[in-house]
Amino acid sequence: MSYNSRYHHTAVQLQEEHLIIEAAKADPNNFAPLYDKYYKQIFGYLYQRMEDKDTAFDLTSQVFLKALTNLSKYEFKGFHLQVGCTE
């Protein structure tokens, strides 16, 4: 099974992201790397469905506001890739 690297990450990448999230939890000023990483994907997803740029911008900002507001509730659950999976 192959993984689309855009959405599926290696264990190392997940650990790195976990460290970025923990840094943002400790100090919201460290949220920028998460914003930078996910802004285009979230905006693109919303714009594709809304077909209205202003609405997509507004909803994207709401997504990040909610993420930042609720960051303290985030719990890393881990993720394991099964190499050689035949599903």
PDB file of N, CA, C and O in Angstrom:
ATOM      1  N   MET A   1       0.849  -1.176   0.000  1.00  0.00           N
ATOM      2  CA  MET A   1       0.000   0.000   0.000  1.00  0.00           C
ATOM      3  C   MET A   1       0.886   1.227   0.000  1.00  0.00           C
ATOM      4  O   MET A   1       1.825   1.317   0.790  1.00  0.00           O
ATOM      5  N   SER A   2       0.598   2.167  -0.873  1.00  0.00           N
ATOM      6  CA  SER A   2       1.368   3.401  -0.882  1.00  0.00           C
ATOM      7  C   SER A   2       0.577   4.488  -0.161  1.00  0.00           C
ATOM      8  O   SER A   2      -0.653   4.465  -0.119  1.00  0.00           O
ATOM      9  N   TYR A   3       1.305   5.424   0.395  1.00  0.00           N
ATOM     10  CA  TYR A   3       0.671   6.510   1.129  1.00  0.00           C
ATOM     11  C   TYR A   3       0.915   7.818   0.415  1.00  0.00           C
ATOM     12  O   TYR A   3       2.008   8.054  -0.099  1.00  0.00           O
ATOM     13  N   ASN A   4      -0.085   8.663   0.378  1.00  0.00           N
ATOM     14  CA  ASN A   4       0.059   9.992  -0.163  1.00  0.00           C
ATOM     15  C   ASN A   4       0.756  10.825   0.897  1.00  0.00           C
ATOM     16  O   ASN A   4       0.179  11.083   1.954  1.00  0.00           O
ATOM     17  N   SER A   5       1.990  11.254   0.635  1.00  0.00           N
ATOM     18  CA  SER A   5       2.785  11.942   1.639  1.00  0.00           C
ATOM     19  C   SER A   5       2.166  13.257   2.088  1.00  0.00           C
ATOM     20  O   SER A   5       2.556  13.805   3.119  1.00  0.00           O
ATOM     21  N   ARG A   6       1.223  13.758   1.337  1.00  0.00           N
ATOM     22  CA  ARG A   6       0.570  15.011   1.708  1.00  0.00           C
ATOM     23  C   ARG A   6      -0.298  14.832   2.953  1.00  0.00           C
ATOM     24  O   ARG A   6      -0.469  15.772   3.728  1.00  0.00           O
ATOM     25  N   TYR A   7      -0.843  13.640   3.148  1.00  0.00           N
ATOM     26  CA  TYR A   7      -1.756  13.416   4.255  1.00  0.00           C
ATOM     27  C   TYR A   7      -1.262  12.376   5.246  1.00  0.00           C
ATOM     28  O   TYR A   7      -1.629  12.429   6.420  1.00  0.00           O
ATOM     29  N   HIS A   8      -0.448  11.440   4.810  1.00  0.00           N
ATOM     30  CA  HIS A   8       0.059  10.392   5.685  1.00  0.00           C
ATOM     31  C   HIS A   8       1.521  10.662   5.960  1.00  0.00           C
ATOM     32  O   HIS A   8       2.306  10.917   5.046  1.00  0.00           O
ATOM     33  N   HIS A   9       1.873  10.601   7.218  1.00  0.00           N
ATOM     34  CA  HIS A   9       3.216  10.959   7.624  1.00  0.00           C
ATOM     35  C   HIS A   9       3.948   9.770   8.214  1.00  0.00           C
ATOM     36  O   HIS A   9       3.340   8.815   8.697  1.00  0.00           O
ATOM     37  N   THR A  10       5.254   9.854   8.164  1.00  0.00           N
ATOM     38  CA  THR A  10       6.071   8.830   8.809  1.00  0.00           C
ATOM     39  C   THR A  10       6.026   9.067  10.312  1.00  0.00           C
ATOM     40  O   THR A  10       5.584  10.121  10.768  1.00  0.00           O
ATOM     41  N   ALA A  11       6.483   8.088  11.075  1.00  0.00           N
ATOM     42  CA  ALA A  11       6.518   8.224  12.526  1.00  0.00           C
ATOM     43  C   ALA A  11       7.394   9.411  12.933  1.00  0.00           C
ATOM     44  O   ALA A  11       7.080  10.115  13.893  1.00  0.00           O
ATOM     45  N   VAL A  12       8.476   9.629  12.214  1.00  0.00           N
ATOM     46  CA  VAL A  12       9.371  10.757  12.520  1.00  0.00           C
ATOM     47  C   VAL A  12       8.652  12.082  12.282  1.00  0.00           C
ATOM     48  O   VAL A  12       8.740  12.991  13.106  1.00  0.00           O
ATOM     49  N   GLN A  13       7.944  12.195  11.165  1.00  0.00           N
ATOM     50  CA  GLN A  13       7.209  13.420  10.866  1.00  0.00           C
ATOM     51  C   GLN A  13       6.116  13.666  11.899  1.00  0.00           C
ATOM     52  O   GLN A  13       5.895  14.805  12.309  1.00  0.00           O
ATOM     53  N   LEU A  14       5.434  12.611  12.318  1.00  0.00           N
ATOM     54  CA  LEU A  14       4.400  12.766  13.333  1.00  0.00           C
ATOM     55  C   LEU A  14       4.993  13.224  14.659  1.00  0.00           C
ATOM     56  O   LEU A  14       4.407  14.060  15.348  1.00  0.00           O
ATOM     57  N   GLN A  15       6.149  12.683  15.017  1.00  0.00           N
ATOM     58  CA  GLN A  15       6.806  13.099  16.253  1.00  0.00           C
ATOM     59  C   GLN A  15       7.236  14.561  16.169  1.00  0.00           C
ATOM     60  O   GLN A  15       7.091  15.308  17.137  1.00  0.00           O
ATOM     61  N   GLU A  16       7.760  14.969  15.022  1.00  0.00           N
ATOM     62  CA  GLU A  16       8.142  16.370  14.830  1.00  0.00           C
ATOM     63  C   GLU A  16       6.925  17.283  14.961  1.00  0.00           C
ATOM     64  O   GLU A  16       6.997  18.332  15.601  1.00  0.00           O
ATOM     65  N   GLU A  17       5.810  16.880  14.354  1.00  0.00           N
ATOM     66  CA  GLU A  17       4.594  17.685  14.450  1.00  0.00           C
ATOM     67  C   GLU A  17       4.099  17.738  15.891  1.00  0.00           C
ATOM     68  O   GLU A  17       3.625  18.775  16.355  1.00  0.00           O
ATOM     69  N   HIS A  18       4.209  16.629  16.586  1.00  0.00           N
ATOM     70  CA  HIS A  18       3.810  16.593  17.996  1.00  0.00           C
ATOM     71  C   HIS A  18       4.626  17.615  18.800  1.00  0.00           C
ATOM     72  O   HIS A  18       4.080  18.301  19.664  1.00  0.00           O
ATOM     73  N   LEU A  19       5.907  17.715  18.523  1.00  0.00           N
ATOM     74  CA  LEU A  19       6.753  18.684  19.220  1.00  0.00           C
ATOM     75  C   LEU A  19       6.334  20.119  18.899  1.00  0.00           C
ATOM     76  O   LEU A  19       6.352  20.986  19.773  1.00  0.00           O
ATOM     77  N   ILE A  20       5.959  20.365  17.653  1.00  0.00           N
ATOM     78  CA  ILE A  20       5.486  21.696  17.266  1.00  0.00           C
ATOM     79  C   ILE A  20       4.188  22.022  18.000  1.00  0.00           C
ATOM     80  O   ILE A  20       4.004  23.142  18.477  1.00  0.00           O
ATOM     81  N   ILE A  21       3.301  21.054  18.089  1.00  0.00           N
ATOM     82  CA  ILE A  21       2.030  21.259  18.788  1.00  0.00           C
ATOM     83  C   ILE A  21       2.270  21.526  20.265  1.00  0.00           C
ATOM     84  O   ILE A  21       1.661  22.426  20.844  1.00  0.00           O
ATOM     85  N   GLU A  22       3.151  20.754  20.872  1.00  0.00           N
ATOM     86  CA  GLU A  22       3.454  20.966  22.291  1.00  0.00           C
ATOM     87  C   GLU A  22       4.054  22.350  22.534  1.00  0.00           C
ATOM     88  O   GLU A  22       3.753  22.990  23.541  1.00  0.00           O
ATOM     89  N   ALA A  23       4.897  22.811  21.616  1.00  0.00           N
ATOM     90  CA  ALA A  23       5.474  24.161  21.741  1.00  0.00           C
ATOM     91  C   ALA A  23       4.368  25.213  21.657  1.00  0.00           C
ATOM     92  O   ALA A  23       4.389  26.195  22.399  1.00  0.00           O
ATOM     93  N   ALA A  24       3.402  25.011  20.756  1.00  0.00           N
ATOM     94  CA  ALA A  24       2.282  25.944  20.616  1.00  0.00           C
ATOM     95  C   ALA A  24       1.376  25.902  21.840  1.00  0.00           C
ATOM     96  O   ALA A  24       0.832  26.927  22.251  1.00  0.00           O
ATOM     97  N   LYS A  25       1.215  24.716  22.421  1.00  0.00           N
ATOM     98  CA  LYS A  25       0.415  24.608  23.645  1.00  0.00           C
ATOM     99  C   LYS A  25       1.072  25.378  24.784  1.00  0.00           C
ATOM    100  O   LYS A  25       0.391  26.023  25.581  1.00  0.00           O
ATOM    101  N   ALA A  26       2.396  25.307  24.855  1.00  0.00           N
ATOM    102  CA  ALA A  26       3.125  26.001  25.919  1.00  0.00           C
ATOM    103  C   ALA A  26       3.116  27.511  25.715  1.00  0.00           C
ATOM    104  O   ALA A  26       3.079  28.269  26.685  1.00  0.00           O
ATOM    105  N   ASP A  27       3.151  27.953  24.454  1.00  0.00           N
ATOM    106  CA  ASP A  27       3.160  29.378  24.133  1.00  0.00           C
ATOM    107  C   ASP A  27       2.460  29.578  22.793  1.00  0.00           C
ATOM    108  O   ASP A  27       2.993  29.181  21.757  1.00  0.00           O
ATOM    109  N   PRO A  28       1.274  30.188  22.797  1.00  0.00           N
ATOM    110  CA  PRO A  28       0.525  30.389  21.554  1.00  0.00           C
ATOM    111  C   PRO A  28       1.295  31.153  20.473  1.00  0.00           C
ATOM    112  O   PRO A  28       0.933  31.092  19.298  1.00  0.00           O
ATOM    113  N   ASN A  29       2.347  31.865  20.859  1.00  0.00           N
ATOM    114  CA  ASN A  29       3.174  32.548  19.860  1.00  0.00           C
ATOM    115  C   ASN A  29       3.879  31.551  18.945  1.00  0.00           C
ATOM    116  O   ASN A  29       4.380  31.927  17.886  1.00  0.00           O
ATOM    117  N   ASN A  30       3.920  30.289  19.348  1.00  0.00           N
ATOM    118  CA  ASN A  30       4.551  29.231  18.551  1.00  0.00           C
ATOM    119  C   ASN A  30       3.559  28.514  17.635  1.00  0.00           C
ATOM    120  O   ASN A  30       3.869  27.439  17.121  1.00  0.00           O
ATOM    121  N   PHE A  31       2.384  29.083  17.424  1.00  0.00           N
ATOM    122  CA  PHE A  31       1.352  28.474  16.586  1.00  0.00           C
ATOM    123  C   PHE A  31       1.631  28.655  15.090  1.00  0.00           C
ATOM    124  O   PHE A  31       1.081  27.919  14.271  1.00  0.00           O
ATOM    125  N   ALA A  32       2.461  29.605  14.730  1.00  0.00           N
ATOM    126  CA  ALA A  32       2.713  29.943  13.318  1.00  0.00           C
ATOM    127  C   ALA A  32       3.126  28.754  12.455  1.00  0.00           C
ATOM    128  O   ALA A  32       2.647  28.656  11.325  1.00  0.00           O
ATOM    129  N   PRO A  33       3.991  27.840  12.922  1.00  0.00           N
ATOM    130  CA  PRO A  33       4.347  26.708  12.050  1.00  0.00           C
ATOM    131  C   PRO A  33       3.141  25.834  11.673  1.00  0.00           C
ATOM    132  O   PRO A  33       3.084  25.310  10.560  1.00  0.00           O
ATOM    133  N   LEU A  34       2.196  25.678  12.574  1.00  0.00           N
ATOM    134  CA  LEU A  34       0.991  24.903  12.263  1.00  0.00           C
ATOM    135  C   LEU A  34       0.129  25.651  11.245  1.00  0.00           C
ATOM    136  O   LEU A  34      -0.399  25.060  10.303  1.00  0.00           O
ATOM    137  N   TYR A  35       0.000  26.940  11.452  1.00  0.00           N
ATOM    138  CA  TYR A  35      -0.755  27.778  10.515  1.00  0.00           C
ATOM    139  C   TYR A  35      -0.128  27.700   9.127  1.00  0.00           C
ATOM    140  O   TYR A  35      -0.816  27.478   8.131  1.00  0.00           O
ATOM    141  N   ASP A  36       1.185  27.887   9.078  1.00  0.00           N
ATOM    142  CA  ASP A  36       1.888  27.865   7.791  1.00  0.00           C
ATOM    143  C   ASP A  36       1.754  26.515   7.085  1.00  0.00           C
ATOM    144  O   ASP A  36       1.624  26.455   5.863  1.00  0.00           O
ATOM    145  N   LYS A  37       1.787  25.456   7.851  1.00  0.00           N
ATOM    146  CA  LYS A  37       1.722  24.115   7.271  1.00  0.00           C
ATOM    147  C   LYS A  37       0.338  23.786   6.703  1.00  0.00           C
ATOM    148  O   LYS A  37       0.229  23.152   5.653  1.00  0.00           O
ATOM    149  N   TYR A  38      -0.701  24.212   7.388  1.00  0.00           N
ATOM    150  CA  TYR A  38      -2.047  23.768   7.023  1.00  0.00           C
ATOM    151  C   TYR A  38      -2.925  24.806   6.340  1.00  0.00           C
ATOM    152  O   TYR A  38      -4.009  24.469   5.863  1.00  0.00           O
ATOM    153  N   TYR A  39      -2.484  26.063   6.281  1.00  0.00           N
ATOM    154  CA  TYR A  39      -3.350  27.109   5.725  1.00  0.00           C
ATOM    155  C   TYR A  39      -3.803  26.798   4.303  1.00  0.00           C
ATOM    156  O   TYR A  39      -5.000  26.823   4.019  1.00  0.00           O
ATOM    157  N   LYS A  40      -2.868  26.506   3.412  1.00  0.00           N
ATOM    158  CA  LYS A  40      -3.221  26.273   2.004  1.00  0.00           C
ATOM    159  C   LYS A  40      -4.171  25.089   1.850  1.00  0.00           C
ATOM    160  O   LYS A  40      -5.115  25.146   1.063  1.00  0.00           O
ATOM    161  N   GLN A  41      -3.921  24.014   2.604  1.00  0.00           N
ATOM    162  CA  GLN A  41      -4.777  22.827   2.495  1.00  0.00           C
ATOM    163  C   GLN A  41      -6.197  23.134   2.966  1.00  0.00           C
ATOM    164  O   GLN A  41      -7.171  22.753   2.315  1.00  0.00           O
ATOM    165  N   ILE A  42      -6.307  23.819   4.091  1.00  0.00           N
ATOM    166  CA  ILE A  42      -7.638  24.117   4.634  1.00  0.00           C
ATOM    167  C   ILE A  42      -8.365  25.123   3.750  1.00  0.00           C
ATOM    168  O   ILE A  42      -9.538  24.935   3.427  1.00  0.00           O
ATOM    169  N   PHE A  43      -7.675  26.185   3.362  1.00  0.00           N
ATOM    170  CA  PHE A  43      -8.299  27.170   2.479  1.00  0.00           C
ATOM    171  C   PHE A  43      -8.738  26.528   1.157  1.00  0.00           C
ATOM    172  O   PHE A  43      -9.850  26.765   0.687  1.00  0.00           O
ATOM    173  N   GLY A  44      -7.862  25.719   0.566  1.00  0.00           N
ATOM    174  CA  GLY A  44      -8.189  25.064  -0.694  1.00  0.00           C
ATOM    175  C   GLY A  44      -9.401  24.161  -0.575  1.00  0.00           C
ATOM    176  O   GLY A  44     -10.266  24.143  -1.451  1.00  0.00           O
ATOM    177  N   TYR A  45      -9.456  23.415   0.511  1.00  0.00           N
ATOM    178  CA  TYR A  45     -10.591  22.521   0.752  1.00  0.00           C
ATOM    179  C   TYR A  45     -11.891  23.329   0.839  1.00  0.00           C
ATOM    180  O   TYR A  45     -12.892  22.979   0.215  1.00  0.00           O
ATOM    181  N   LEU A  46     -11.861  24.402   1.611  1.00  0.00           N
ATOM    182  CA  LEU A  46     -13.069  25.206   1.799  1.00  0.00           C
ATOM    183  C   LEU A  46     -13.454  25.963   0.529  1.00  0.00           C
ATOM    184  O   LEU A  46     -14.632  26.033   0.179  1.00  0.00           O
ATOM    185  N   TYR A  47     -12.473  26.522  -0.154  1.00  0.00           N
ATOM    186  CA  TYR A  47     -12.754  27.285  -1.370  1.00  0.00           C
ATOM    187  C   TYR A  47     -13.353  26.398  -2.454  1.00  0.00           C
ATOM    188  O   TYR A  47     -14.245  26.816  -3.193  1.00  0.00           O
ATOM    189  N   GLN A  48     -12.858  25.184  -2.537  1.00  0.00           N
ATOM    190  CA  GLN A  48     -13.373  24.230  -3.524  1.00  0.00           C
ATOM    191  C   GLN A  48     -14.855  23.941  -3.280  1.00  0.00           C
ATOM    192  O   GLN A  48     -15.614  23.726  -4.225  1.00  0.00           O
ATOM    193  N   ARG A  49     -15.256  23.936  -2.030  1.00  0.00           N
ATOM    194  CA  ARG A  49     -16.641  23.620  -1.700  1.00  0.00           C
ATOM    195  C   ARG A  49     -17.550  24.846  -1.659  1.00  0.00           C
ATOM    196  O   ARG A  49     -18.744  24.743  -1.938  1.00  0.00           O
ATOM    197  N   MET A  50     -16.993  25.998  -1.313  1.00  0.00           N
ATOM    198  CA  MET A  50     -17.792  27.223  -1.189  1.00  0.00           C
ATOM    199  C   MET A  50     -17.919  27.951  -2.523  1.00  0.00           C
ATOM    200  O   MET A  50     -18.938  28.581  -2.806  1.00  0.00           O
ATOM    201  N   GLU A  51     -16.874  27.857  -3.330  1.00  0.00           N
ATOM    202  CA  GLU A  51     -16.789  28.585  -4.592  1.00  0.00           C
ATOM    203  C   GLU A  51     -16.963  30.090  -4.384  1.00  0.00           C
ATOM    204  O   GLU A  51     -17.391  30.808  -5.288  1.00  0.00           O
ATOM    205  N   ASP A  52     -16.626  30.554  -3.186  1.00  0.00           N
ATOM    206  CA  ASP A  52     -16.654  31.975  -2.873  1.00  0.00           C
ATOM    207  C   ASP A  52     -15.423  32.270  -2.028  1.00  0.00           C
ATOM    208  O   ASP A  52     -15.295  31.787  -0.904  1.00  0.00           O
ATOM    209  N   LYS A  53     -14.531  33.061  -2.579  1.00  0.00           N
ATOM    210  CA  LYS A  53     -13.248  33.301  -1.929  1.00  0.00           C
ATOM    211  C   LYS A  53     -13.396  33.947  -0.552  1.00  0.00           C
ATOM    212  O   LYS A  53     -12.726  33.543   0.399  1.00  0.00           O
ATOM    213  N   ASP A  54     -14.269  34.946  -0.444  1.00  0.00           N
ATOM    214  CA  ASP A  54     -14.434  35.639   0.838  1.00  0.00           C
ATOM    215  C   ASP A  54     -14.951  34.702   1.921  1.00  0.00           C
ATOM    216  O   ASP A  54     -14.487  34.752   3.060  1.00  0.00           O
ATOM    217  N   THR A  55     -15.905  33.851   1.574  1.00  0.00           N
ATOM    218  CA  THR A  55     -16.438  32.883   2.534  1.00  0.00           C
ATOM    219  C   THR A  55     -15.354  31.891   2.932  1.00  0.00           C
ATOM    220  O   THR A  55     -15.233  31.542   4.107  1.00  0.00           O
ATOM    221  N   ALA A  56     -14.570  31.439   1.968  1.00  0.00           N
ATOM    222  CA  ALA A  56     -13.483  30.505   2.264  1.00  0.00           C
ATOM    223  C   ALA A  56     -12.447  31.141   3.186  1.00  0.00           C
ATOM    224  O   ALA A  56     -11.948  30.486   4.101  1.00  0.00           O
ATOM    225  N   PHE A  57     -12.116  32.422   2.952  1.00  0.00           N
ATOM    226  CA  PHE A  57     -11.188  33.129   3.839  1.00  0.00           C
ATOM    227  C   PHE A  57     -11.760  33.207   5.260  1.00  0.00           C
ATOM    228  O   PHE A  57     -11.056  32.943   6.235  1.00  0.00           O
ATOM    229  N   ASP A  58     -13.033  33.570   5.364  1.00  0.00           N
ATOM    230  CA  ASP A  58     -13.666  33.688   6.683  1.00  0.00           C
ATOM    231  C   ASP A  58     -13.677  32.355   7.423  1.00  0.00           C
ATOM    232  O   ASP A  58     -13.329  32.288   8.602  1.00  0.00           O
ATOM    233  N   LEU A  59     -14.077  31.301   6.726  1.00  0.00           N
ATOM    234  CA  LEU A  59     -14.136  29.989   7.365  1.00  0.00           C
ATOM    235  C   LEU A  59     -12.744  29.484   7.745  1.00  0.00           C
ATOM    236  O   LEU A  59     -12.577  28.852   8.788  1.00  0.00           O
ATOM    237  N   THR A  60     -11.756  29.757   6.912  1.00  0.00           N
ATOM    238  CA  THR A  60     -10.387  29.351   7.222  1.00  0.00           C
ATOM    239  C   THR A  60      -9.913  30.047   8.488  1.00  0.00           C
ATOM    240  O   THR A  60      -9.276  29.426   9.338  1.00  0.00           O
ATOM    241  N   SER A  61     -10.216  31.320   8.617  1.00  0.00           N
ATOM    242  CA  SER A  61      -9.811  32.033   9.834  1.00  0.00           C
ATOM    243  C   SER A  61     -10.529  31.475  11.056  1.00  0.00           C
ATOM    244  O   SER A  61      -9.949  31.412  12.141  1.00  0.00           O
ATOM    245  N   GLN A  62     -11.790  31.068  10.890  1.00  0.00           N
ATOM    246  CA  GLN A  62     -12.527  30.465  12.006  1.00  0.00           C
ATOM    247  C   GLN A  62     -11.924  29.121  12.410  1.00  0.00           C
ATOM    248  O   GLN A  62     -11.849  28.805  13.598  1.00  0.00           O
ATOM    249  N   VAL A  63     -11.495  28.334  11.429  1.00  0.00           N
ATOM    250  CA  VAL A  63     -10.857  27.046  11.714  1.00  0.00           C
ATOM    251  C   VAL A  63      -9.626  27.261  12.586  1.00  0.00           C
ATOM    252  O   VAL A  63      -9.441  26.580  13.594  1.00  0.00           O
ATOM    253  N   PHE A  64      -8.779  28.224  12.183  1.00  0.00           N
ATOM    254  CA  PHE A  64      -7.552  28.458  12.942  1.00  0.00           C
ATOM    255  C   PHE A  64      -7.816  29.091  14.296  1.00  0.00           C
ATOM    256  O   PHE A  64      -7.098  28.813  15.257  1.00  0.00           O
ATOM    257  N   LEU A  65      -8.828  29.934  14.390  1.00  0.00           N
ATOM    258  CA  LEU A  65      -9.187  30.504  15.681  1.00  0.00           C
ATOM    259  C   LEU A  65      -9.638  29.407  16.640  1.00  0.00           C
ATOM    260  O   LEU A  65      -9.237  29.393  17.804  1.00  0.00           O
ATOM    261  N   LYS A  66     -10.471  28.489  16.154  1.00  0.00           N
ATOM    262  CA  LYS A  66     -10.920  27.369  16.993  1.00  0.00           C
ATOM    263  C   LYS A  66      -9.753  26.467  17.369  1.00  0.00           C
ATOM    264  O   LYS A  66      -9.658  26.010  18.508  1.00  0.00           O
ATOM    265  N   ALA A  67      -8.873  26.214  16.419  1.00  0.00           N
ATOM    266  CA  ALA A  67      -7.713  25.367  16.702  1.00  0.00           C
ATOM    267  C   ALA A  67      -6.854  26.000  17.794  1.00  0.00           C
ATOM    268  O   ALA A  67      -6.451  25.324  18.740  1.00  0.00           O
ATOM    269  N   LEU A  68      -6.579  27.281  17.666  1.00  0.00           N
ATOM    270  CA  LEU A  68      -5.755  27.976  18.647  1.00  0.00           C
ATOM    271  C   LEU A  68      -6.446  28.035  20.007  1.00  0.00           C
ATOM    272  O   LEU A  68      -5.809  27.832  21.040  1.00  0.00           O
ATOM    273  N   THR A  69      -7.744  28.310  20.006  1.00  0.00           N
ATOM    274  CA  THR A  69      -8.514  28.401  21.241  1.00  0.00           C
ATOM    275  C   THR A  69      -8.575  27.064  21.980  1.00  0.00           C
ATOM    276  O   THR A  69      -8.567  27.030  23.211  1.00  0.00           O
ATOM    277  N   ASN A  70      -8.637  25.970  21.228  1.00  0.00           N
ATOM    278  CA  ASN A  70      -8.786  24.647  21.841  1.00  0.00           C
ATOM    279  C   ASN A  70      -7.496  23.831  21.869  1.00  0.00           C
ATOM    280  O   ASN A  70      -7.523  22.637  22.169  1.00  0.00           O
ATOM    281  N   LEU A  71      -6.397  24.454  21.565  1.00  0.00           N
ATOM    282  CA  LEU A  71      -5.122  23.748  21.491  1.00  0.00           C
ATOM    283  C   LEU A  71      -4.774  23.047  22.803  1.00  0.00           C
ATOM    284  O   LEU A  71      -4.177  21.971  22.793  1.00  0.00           O
ATOM    285  N   SER A  72      -5.140  23.642  23.910  1.00  0.00           N
ATOM    286  CA  SER A  72      -4.821  23.042  25.210  1.00  0.00           C
ATOM    287  C   SER A  72      -5.529  21.702  25.418  1.00  0.00           C
ATOM    288  O   SER A  72      -5.096  20.895  26.241  1.00  0.00           O
ATOM    289  N   LYS A  73      -6.604  21.463  24.687  1.00  0.00           N
ATOM    290  CA  LYS A  73      -7.362  20.208  24.805  1.00  0.00           C
ATOM    291  C   LYS A  73      -6.792  19.095  23.932  1.00  0.00           C
ATOM    292  O   LYS A  73      -7.168  17.932  24.081  1.00  0.00           O
ATOM    293  N   TYR A  74      -5.889  19.446  23.025  1.00  0.00           N
ATOM    294  CA  TYR A  74      -5.346  18.457  22.092  1.00  0.00           C
ATOM    295  C   TYR A  74      -4.516  17.422  22.840  1.00  0.00           C
ATOM    296  O   TYR A  74      -3.687  17.753  23.688  1.00  0.00           O
ATOM    297  N   GLU A  75      -4.761  16.171  22.505  1.00  0.00           N
ATOM    298  CA  GLU A  75      -3.993  15.061  23.071  1.00  0.00           C
ATOM    299  C   GLU A  75      -3.419  14.243  21.924  1.00  0.00           C
ATOM    300  O   GLU A  75      -4.147  13.794  21.038  1.00  0.00           O
ATOM    301  N   PHE A  76      -2.112  14.058  21.953  1.00  0.00           N
ATOM    302  CA  PHE A  76      -1.463  13.248  20.939  1.00  0.00           C
ATOM    303  C   PHE A  76      -1.817  11.789  21.188  1.00  0.00           C
ATOM    304  O   PHE A  76      -1.577  11.270  22.278  1.00  0.00           O
ATOM    305  N   LYS A  77      -2.381  11.130  20.196  1.00  0.00           N
ATOM    306  CA  LYS A  77      -2.801   9.735  20.336  1.00  0.00           C
ATOM    307  C   LYS A  77      -1.854   8.788  19.622  1.00  0.00           C
ATOM    308  O   LYS A  77      -1.988   7.568  19.724  1.00  0.00           O
ATOM    309  N   GLY A  78      -0.898   9.351  18.901  1.00  0.00           N
ATOM    310  CA  GLY A  78       0.036   8.517  18.157  1.00  0.00           C
ATOM    311  C   GLY A  78      -0.610   7.995  16.897  1.00  0.00           C
ATOM    312  O   GLY A  78      -1.818   8.110  16.692  1.00  0.00           O
ATOM    313  N   PHE A  79       0.223   7.421  16.065  1.00  0.00           N
ATOM    314  CA  PHE A  79      -0.254   6.889  14.804  1.00  0.00           C
ATOM    315  C   PHE A  79       0.771   5.895  14.320  1.00  0.00           C
ATOM    316  O   PHE A  79       1.970   6.170  14.348  1.00  0.00           O
ATOM    317  N   HIS A  80       0.318   4.752  13.880  1.00  0.00           N
ATOM    318  CA  HIS A  80       1.251   3.725  13.427  1.00  0.00           C
ATOM    319  C   HIS A  80       0.926   3.335  12.000  1.00  0.00           C
ATOM    320  O   HIS A  80      -0.211   2.990  11.678  1.00  0.00           O
ATOM    321  N   LEU A  81       1.930   3.394  11.157  1.00  0.00           N
ATOM    322  CA  LEU A  81       1.777   2.944   9.776  1.00  0.00           C
ATOM    323  C   LEU A  81       2.041   1.447   9.726  1.00  0.00           C
ATOM    324  O   LEU A  81       2.972   0.949  10.358  1.00  0.00           O
ATOM    325  N   GLN A  82       1.233   0.752   8.985  1.00  0.00           N
ATOM    326  CA  GLN A  82       1.463  -0.682   8.806  1.00  0.00           C
ATOM    327  C   GLN A  82       2.093  -0.874   7.437  1.00  0.00           C
ATOM    328  O   GLN A  82       1.411  -0.816   6.414  1.00  0.00           O
ATOM    329  N   VAL A  83       3.367  -1.098   7.428  1.00  0.00           N
ATOM    330  CA  VAL A  83       4.081  -1.295   6.170  1.00  0.00           C
ATOM    331  C   VAL A  83       3.736  -2.676   5.633  1.00  0.00           C
ATOM    332  O   VAL A  83       3.704  -3.654   6.379  1.00  0.00           O
ATOM    333  N   GLY A  84       3.481  -2.744   4.345  1.00  0.00           N
ATOM    334  CA  GLY A  84       3.165  -4.006   3.721  1.00  0.00           C
ATOM    335  C   GLY A  84       1.713  -4.441   3.891  1.00  0.00           C
ATOM    336  O   GLY A  84       1.369  -5.589   3.609  1.00  0.00           O
ATOM    337  N   CYS A  85       0.874  -3.540   4.345  1.00  0.00           N
ATOM    338  CA  CYS A  85      -0.546  -3.838   4.531  1.00  0.00           C
ATOM    339  C   CYS A  85      -1.167  -4.107   3.159  1.00  0.00           C
ATOM    340  O   CYS A  85      -0.870  -3.396   2.198  1.00  0.00           O
ATOM    341  N   THR A  86      -2.015  -5.110   3.059  1.00  0.00           N
ATOM    342  CA  THR A  86      -2.599  -5.478   1.768  1.00  0.00           C
ATOM    343  C   THR A  86      -4.014  -4.967   1.586  1.00  0.00           C
ATOM    344  O   THR A  86      -4.668  -5.323   0.606  1.00  0.00           O
ATOM    345  N   GLU A  87      -4.499  -4.155   2.486  1.00  0.00           N
ATOM    346  CA  GLU A  87      -5.867  -3.629   2.356  1.00  0.00           C
ATOM    347  C   GLU A  87      -5.978  -2.640   1.243  1.00  0.00           C
ATOM    348  O   GLU A  87      -7.058  -2.103   0.999  1.00  0.00           O
TER     349      GLU A  87
END
